[in-house]
Amino acid sequence: TWSSTQESQHTTPGITSKATFRVPQCKATLVIAVLLVCVILGVVVSVVAGGGSGKNDKDPSSTLPQDDLEFSSTTLTQIKRRGVLRCGVPNQEGYAQLENGRWVGLEADLCRAVAAGIFGRNAFGNEEPVEFVNVEANERFAALNRQEIDLLLAITTHNMERNVYEPSTKKGYSFSKPYLVNGLIFAGDPEYLPCVDSSYDSGMDQGNSTDYCQNSKLCVLDSTTHEDIVKALEPQLLVGNLVTPTTLEQFYDFFLTGRCNLLAGEQFDVAKSVLVDKLQYQKPYDTGTHVHSKELISMVTRDDDVRWSDFVDWILQALLSAEELRLMRSSESIDPTSLDKTLVFGKEFETMFQDAVAVVGDYGQIYERHLEPIVPRIEANKLNLGSDPAMYATSFGETELSEIPSRSSRHSP
């Protein structure tokens, strides 16, 4: 029996030809049968290879490839190949400061903790697999965006705006859970403090406060949430009297040389222990009594590598969990090996929690080492062991933007 007539038409200039041919129906049926047999054999082979039940009967850890993290996280791949983690940090006491050739501070140790999770505790000796890059407030996001650093640890406040659209780079970023809760306060010459902090009472008769406060000069770091907050407060007496230094060094220098008589900054930035004890400010100095904001200080990563962002956040949680374990056991320290192992990021990073704590200790120990001498640990920075409030509202930041963020602002490299 013959059927399935097919035609092909070939056209050449001036010539048209039509070729007609037929395919035997029995041969077509044979071809289909052969294909079905091949498919069935393929299914049988795959089931047998899977152990008969279609499941992998190997060790559970084999389902997580050892190189899984390296291949799924571009950032981690680059760090491993480079052999060093690059962290953007401030040059500020308590956070990250170069002392006798070594960076010390809370944020310096957080960087080391992440590096220990990547390279292991044995990578730390006379040398460390970390590189500290000093970044200023107005350049920190640009440095992260340009991939000059892998991790930003520069006293950076998390707000919802920066998640989606950070103004200086026009991109969004990923933030860890907060590792510090801070707040904006005013400080400086006690005679001028009431001009910006209505709750502060200098005890002096200032006469016409409007005329008096016209002589006040307030310094606040440029390109920070502090600048946004100060401008939002709009103290009428400071119109035209706002000075915005671009570096922390300028911030202090302007005050010490008289270009400012008031400061607006984190409680750690403007503490008496910094201005009076360390910088040797000789004139009357005091800090305001009112905290004007809630700053959720977090680690920052680019928004194009979720696995890397998760890795950083898990290291922070390990430091907090280690402190919780120590407090619950009422002990001075814990054995890092008592912490859990994890295969979530691959076999290579199985001891990431243990390695991080082995190198820097738990969160409470880090805080006590670096920040306690400057500002004692307040309730907001202590662990909730089950009965204290733990909810907080994250600031939205600037919501009235001058332009609409592009669709690529969240994920552009």
C-alpha positions, 0 to 999 in steps of 0.5 A, a space after each residue: 500500500 502506498 500513501 503520503 504523497 509529498 511534493 517539492 518544488 524547485 524554482 530556477 529563473 525561467 524553469 519550474 519543476 515539480 518532483 513527486 515521491 511516495 513513502 511506503 506506509 509499512 516502513 514509516 510504521 517500522 521507524 516509529 516502532 524503533 523509536 518507541 523501543 529506544 525511549 523505553 530502553 532509556 527509561 529502564 536504564 535511568 531507573 536502574 542507575 538510580 537504584 531501582 526506585 528512581 532515588 539516589 541512595 548515596 550519602 545525603 551529602 552527595 546531593 550537595 556538590 562540593 563545588 556547588 557554592 563556588 559555581 553558584 556564587 560568582 563572588 565567592 569564586 572570585 574571592 577563592 581564586 584571589 585568596 583574599 576577601 576585600 572589605 570596605 571599612 571606615 578609619 574610625 576608632 571602635 569600628 575599623 582603625 589601623 593600629 601598629 600595622 593591624 586593622 582593629 575594631 568591630 567591623 574589622 573583626 566581622 570581616 575576619 569572621 566572613 573570611 574565616 568562613 570562606 578560607 577556614 581558621 587555619 588560614 589565619 596566622 602571621 598573615 590573614 586572607 583579608 584586605 581592608 580598603 578604607 572607604 569614605 561615606 560618600 564613596 562607599 557604595 560606588 566602591 562596592 558597585 565597581 567591585 573594588 570591594 566584596 563586602 561593605 562594612 562602613 557603619 552603613 545604615 540599612 533603609 528600604 530606599 537603599 534596597 531598591 535605589 541607592 542615589 549615588 550609584 542608582 542601584 539597589 543593594 542587599 543588607 544583612 540583619 543589623 549588627 548594631 543599632 545606633 542613633 543620631 544625636 547632636 553634640 558640641 558647645 553646650 551653649 549652642 546645643 539647645 539650638 538643635 536639641 530642644 530637650 537639652 538644657 544648658 542652664 544658661 540665659 541665652 536671651 533672644 535664642 533666635 539671634 543667638 543660634 544664628 551663630 551656630 554651625 552644624 557639621 554633618 557628614 555628606 551623603 549619609 542618612 544623618 544628613 537626610 535626617 538633619 535636613 528633614 528636621 529643618 531646624 529653622 535656626 540652622 538655615 544656611 548654617 549647615 556644613 557637610 564635610 566629605 570625610 570623617 577626618 574633615 568632620 572632626 577637623 572642622 569642629 576642632 578648628 572652629 568651623 563648626 560648633 555643633 556636630 550631628 552623628 552616631 553616638 559612637 562618632 561624637 562621644 566624649 571619649 572620642 572628642 575629649 579623651 582622644 582628640 583632646 578637645 579643650 573647650 566645653 563639650 557635651 552631648 545631647 539628651 535626645 536620640 533623633 533616629 534609629 540606625 540599623 547598621 548592616 553589612 552590605 553586598 551587591 544585589 547580583 549574587 544572592 548566595 554570597 549575600 546569604 553566606 555573609 548573613 549566615 556568618 553574622 547569625 553564627 556570631 550571634 548564636 554563639 553569644 546566645 549559647 554562651 549566655 545560656 550556659 553562663 560560661 565565659 566562652 564556648 568551644 567553637 566545635 560545639 556549634 553546628 556544621 552545615 552542608 547548605 553551602 557545600 562540603 567545602 564550607 561545612 565548618 564555616 560557623 565554627 571557623 568564624 567563631 574560632 577566629 574572632 569569638 562571639 558577637 558579645 566578645 567582639 563588642 566588648 573588645 572594641 565598642 564597650 570602652 566608647 559607648 556601653 552596650 545599650 538594650 537595643 544591642 543586647 540579645 533577646 533570649 526569649 522575653 524581650 522585644 525584638 521587632 523593629 521598623 526599618 526606615 524607608 529613607 528618601 521616598 520622594 525621588 527625583 527620578 524613577 528607578 529603572 527595572 535594572 537598578 536592583 540587579 545591574 552589576 
